[in-house]
């Protein structure tokens, strides 16, 4: 069945009558929802290659408790994702963490997470006492020992630099190893010495460009946040799991008339005289469909494959985005003696198996009400794949051993159940020059009328950033018809991210 309008399509200045969205993750579903809101008379069709919608958001029952298998929180300080969750019927189920305090498993001890920092960059190095060694703290308090940018590996074309080198020059290597690295690792499963400052912490770019003392810049940013008239909780969740979001979004899309195809792989995307041609389905029975506009909402590699003819420059850039694989081990106990707080991060310098743990039943009241203790642990960083090649049983056993070492041998008994969820190629790496790369991708895509891209590869890996990119893409293909009402307000591309595994 052909799901589109005619092949003649609209001129670039006209509103499309048919829209295809390639990819049924949270970005693709959000793009379809926004496109239908902006173009109520258009046909909107989602094509998802797998049997399941939602991408890396999912829930499952473990030990009799429904738990998230992917991200379990949404950045609440930017409005797009929380507003969309409300719009699709989840308003009454939006909740906030019961505790915001966390720890760092540092040199064999759980140390309270320092306050007064921005992604590990301190406003006052003295807050790092107890985390750093005496020598490391002295170095941090001394500030820069070299002129700004003197030894930084600056990417000349984009004037970008890695977060690790930038912070180490000012505060010393130990600040990076003990605080910045575990925080960035929780977001990207990457490495501080490779992650772009402009992409990951854009609020510090003015200080980088001007040479302003970094502690002063951070202090100003934190003071502005604290002085906000109506400060919001940093994170939000959804009662029953953030993994409910895609299902609610799908239901809302379908109720509005969006057609959603599962197990329908888009194999080819090409330009026609007035629109776009998609070839979908298994090779022996592949079928062609024509649309006026297309939103590509899949990761870098499949997006590059689809765009290789239509937008070859964009395809080349997309193919250059690396991805990290991770695994989440979830344990359910009848009871456990957990310390105060929502979990802990792990500096990779200590050589542990896990990189973070979340005490989910402490963090979320709806899980606490189950009477069970739910603990998650995450494993895996970019290029470090050996641990992910272990069988589920071994991976879970090693993660549990680390948890028992961190919390004490008597804190955790035997779990009543456990679940290992693997997200292969789940997290794009925002390498130095990423912001400029995204600008080049969007420029090449914009040269093709009726084409847009969205997803975690562009402006942020968290749910809020993905939804924002979907809003932007829908606005681009609908000639700016959305983005000014109650749904669709707020900054896009600010670099603020939800942490996929942040306690």
N, C-alpha and C positions, 0 to 999 in steps of 0.2 A: 504494500500500500504506500503510495506516494504521500508524504506528510507535508508537502510544501505548496507554495503558490507557484506562479509562473516563473519561467526562466528569464523573462525580460527584466524583472527586478526594478527597484527604484533608482533614480539618479541619486548621487551622494547627498543631495540636500533634502531629499524626501524621506518620510518615515517608512521604515520597512514594514511589509505586510506579513513576512514570515521570518522567524529567527530560529536558528539551531544553536544549541549549547552542547559542546562536546566535553563530556566529563560530568559525572554525577556525585562528586564530592561536595563538601560544604560550599566551596566557591561556585561550582557549576549550578547547584540548586539555588543559591542566593542570586546568581546572575539571572536565572530563569524567572525567579520571583520578581525581581526588579524590572526585568524586561516586560513581563506581563502587566505589571502595574503601570509602566510608562506607555505601553502599547496594547491597551485592552482589546483592540479589534484584530491584532495580529495573531497568527498561530505561532506558538512557542513550543519547541520540541527539544527534549534532553536525550542525549545518547550516552549511555554508560556501558562500558565494555564488560564489567563484572556482574555477577548476579545481585550484588548488594550495593545500595546507595550509601552515601555518607563519607566515603573516603576513609580517613584515619580517625573518624569519630564512630565509636561503637560501644554497645553495652552488652553484657552477658551475665548470666547467673553463676556465681562462684560461691560454694558453700551456703547456698540458700539465700544469697544476697545479690541483688542487681548492682553491678559495679561498672564503671567506665573502663574500657580497654585502651583508650587513647587519652587525649587531653581531657582533663576533668575540670578545667576552669577557663573562664573567658575574661579578657582584660576589660574591666568595667569603666576605666577612665577615658575610654573613647566610646562613642555611642552606638556605632553601627550594628554590632552583633547583638548587643543586649536589646536595642530597639527592635531589631528584626525578630528576635525570640519572642518579645512581647506581641509583635504584630501577628505571629503565627500561632498564638494561643497559649504561650508559656508564661505569661505575665505573673500568674499566681504561684508559679513554681521557681521563680528566680530567687536565689538565696546567696548569702555571702559567707565566707569561711568563718568558723567559730573562733579561730585564732589566726593571727598573722605572724606569730613568732616562729622562728626556725633556728636550726643549729648548723654547724659545720663539723663534720667528723675529721678533726684536725690532729694529726700526729697521735692517733689512738684515743683521743678524748672528744666528747661532744661539747663544743664551745658555742655559746650563744652567737647568733648572727649579729655582727655589728650593726648599729643603727647609724644613720647619717651618711649614707653612701648612695651613689647612683651607678647601678650595675657594677658594684665593687669599687668604684672610684670614690675615695673619701672626701667629704667636705672639710674634715679635720682629722689628720692621720692619727691623732691620739685615740680615736674610737677603735682603732685596731689593736690596742693593748689586749693581751690575752689570746689573740689569734696569731700574731707575728712573734718571731723570736726577738730577743732584746736588740740584736744587731739589725734585724729587719725593720723594727719599729724606729730605731734611730735613723736608719736610711730614709724611711718614709717621711719622718718629721723634718729631715734636712732639706727636702724638696729637690728641684733640679740641680744637678751638679754640672750640667752642660747647657749651652745655649739651646733654645727651642729648636726641635727638628734636626739637631746636629748629627745624630747617628740613626735617625729613623729611615727606614726603607720606604721612601715616598714614591708612590706610583705617579710619575710625572704628568702623564696625560690627564689624569683625573684628580690630581692633588689629593690623593687618599692615602691612608696609612692603616696598618693593623692596630687593633685596640691594644694588644699585648705590648708591642714596642712603645706605643705612645704613653701608656700608663707606667711601664717599667722605667722609662727615662726620667719620669718625674718623681715616682715614689719608690722605685726599686723593684727588682724582680720578685721579691717575696710577696708583695701585694698582688701581683698578677697570679702567681702560683697558688696562693692560699685563698683568694677571694674572687678575683675577676674570672679566672679560669673555670672554677666550678659553676659560677653563675651563668657564664656564656655557654658552658657545656650543657647546662640544663635546658637552654633555649634551642641551641643549634646542634648539639652533639658534635661540636666542632672544636677548634683550637684558637685560643686568643691571639696567637701570633699570625693567624691567617684571616681572621674575621675583620671586615671593614668597619672602621670608625664611623664613616658617613652613613652606613646602612644600619649598624647595630646601636649606636649611641649618638644619633644626630644632634641631640641637645648640646653635645660637647664640641661640635664642629666649630662654632664661633671662637671658642677658646683655642682650639687647634690653629685656626687661621690667624688669630690676633696675637697669640703668645700669652694671653692672660693666664695668670697662675691657675692651675687646674683646681686646687682646693677652693679658691675663691669662686670660680665658675660654678662648681658643684654646690657650694653653700647658697649661692643666689638662686639656683634652680630649686633646691629643696625648700628654701624659705618661701619662694613663690607658691610652691605646691601646698605648703602648710598654711599659707595665708589665704588660700582660695575661700571665697564666700561660702561655698557649699562643697567641702571636700568629699569626694566619693570614695567608697572602698575600692581598693586597687583591683580586686578580682570578684567575679560573680560565678556562681554555679547554677545548675538546674536540678531541682529535687528529682531524684530518680536517675540522675546522670546526664552529663552534657551530651552523651550519645543519643539522647532522645531528640535533640535539636534537628538532625537531618530528617527524621521521620515526620516531625511536626511540619517542617518546611516542605517536604514532599507532599503531604496531605493538603497543605494550603495551596501549593502550586497546582495540584490536580483539581482541586475544587474550583480554582480560577480558570481552568481550561487548558493548562499546560499538559502536553503529552510526554510521558516519561518512558523511555525504552531501556530496559535492562538487558544485559548480555547481548549488546549490539555494538560491536567494535566499529569505530569509524576508521577506515583503512586509507582513504584518500580524500584530500581537500583540494579543489581546483577552482579557478576563476571561470565564470561564464560571461557572456556578453553583458548581462545585467545583474549578476549575483554570484552565487556560490553553488558548487556541486559537491555533494558528499557521497562517497561509496561506502556502504555499511554492510556488516554482517559477515558470515563465514565465506571464504573464498569461493566454494562451489556455487553458492547461492547469493552472492553479494548483490546489493541493489543500490541504485543511484537515487538520490533525492536532491531537489534544488531549493535553495533558500535565498532570500534577499540579504540576510545578514547572518554572521556566525560569530559566536564567542568561544574561544578555545580555552578550556578550563582544566587542562591536564598538566602534569609535571613537565619539566624541561625536555627530557629526551623524547617522549611521544609528541609534544608540541613541536619540537624541531622536525620530527619526521613528517608531520602533517603540513608544516609551513615551508618545506624545502623548495617547492616550486612557486607557491604563491608569494612568499616573502622570504627569499633565501638569506638575506642579511640577518633577519630576525632569527631564522633557523640556526644559523651559525653561532650566534650569541647564545641561544638557548641550549645548544649542545654543549657549550662550555661551562654550564652550571653543574657543579658536582653535588652529589647527594650522599648523606650518611644514613646508615641503617641502625635501628635501635630495637631493643626488646624490653617489654615491661612484664615483670613477674609480680602477680597479685596473690597475696596470701590472706586467707580468712581463718581466724582463730576463734575458739569459743570465748577465750579471755586472754589478755596479755597485759603486762605491766609496762606501759609506754611512758616515757618521760613527757613533761609538758612541751607543748609546741606541736607544729604541724608536720615536722619531719626534719631531714637534714640533707645537706649537700656534701659531696666528697671531692676534695682536691685530687686530681689525677696524679699529682706528685707523690702521693702516698701509696700508689700501686694497688689500690683495692680493686675488687671485681666489679662492684656496683659503682655508679656515679652519683646516685641520689636515692632518697627514700621519702615517701609521703605517708604519713599516718592518716589515711583517708577517713577513718571513722572518728578521729579526733577533729579533723578539719571540717567535716560536713555533718551537720546535725541529723540529716535524714539517714545517714549511715549509722550514726551512733544509736539511733532509735531501733535499729535492727537487733541490738544486743550483742552483736558480733564485733570483733576487732579486725579491721581491714588495713593491711599494710602493703604498699607498692614499692618496688625497687626497679630502677632502670639500669640498663646495661648497653654499652656500645657508644663509640665515637667514630668520627670520620676516619676512614682507612683502617680502623682497628676492628677487624672482622673476625679474628680467631675465636673470641669468646662467643660470638653469635653463631658459630658453626657447631656449637655443642648441642646435644639433644635436649629437649625440654626438661627432662628429669634432672640432668646434670646441671643445666643452667639454673634451674630453680634451687637446687641443693646448694650451689655455690653462692647464690644471692642470699639464701636464708642463713648460711654460715656467716656471711659478712654482717647481716642484720644482728645476729646473736653476738658477734664480737663487738659491734658498736654499742648495743643496748645492754649487754651483760648476759651471761649464760642463763639466768633465771627469768629473763623478761619475756621470752617467747617459748611456749611449749611446741608441740607438734601441731601444724595447721590441720584444720578439718578439710581444707581443700586449697588448691592452688591452680593458677592459670598463667600460662606464658603466651603473651601476644607479641608477635614479631611484626615490625613495620619496616620491610625491606625498602631501601631507598626513600625513606620517609621524610627526611629533613634536608632542604636545599642549603647549600653552604654559601653564605654571603661573603665571598672573598673580597679582598681589596680591589676597588674599582667597580663593585657591584652596582652602585647607584648609577654610574655612567653607563654600565652595560644595560641596565633596565631602560634608561633613556633611549639608547640606540635601538633596543627591541621595539619599544613603543613607537618610535619614529618610523621604523620600517613597516610596522603593522598599520600605523595611521595612514600610510601612503596607499593602502588598499581600502577603498570605501566599503563599509559594511563589515569590517573585521575588527575584532578586539580580543584581548587576552586577559586572563585573571588567574589568581591562585597564589600559593605560598612562595612561588619562585620570584616574586616581584618586590612587594613592599613590606613584607613581614610574614613570619611563619605561624603566627597565632591565629585563632579563630576570628578575632576582631579585625585583624589586618586582611585576612582572606575575604571576609564579608565586605570590607571597604573596597577591595580591589574588584569585587563583583559589582558593586554599586557603580564604580567608575566605568567598568566595561559596558554595563547596560546603558549608562548615560551616553557613552561614545557611539554605540550603534543606534540609539534612538534619537540622535541629533540633539543631545542635551535635554531630553524631555523630563529627566528626573534629577534629584539632588538638591532641591530647594524646599521640599516640604518637611513635615514632621519626621517622616522616614527618609533617611538619606542625607541628614545634616552631619556636620563634623568634618574634621580634617582627614584627608586621604593621603597616605604615603608619609606618615609622620615618623615611621620607624619604631613605633611602640608595638611590642609583641607580647602575646600570652606565652607563658612558659609551659611547654608540653609536659615537663616533669620538674615542677618547682614545688617544694614542700609548703 
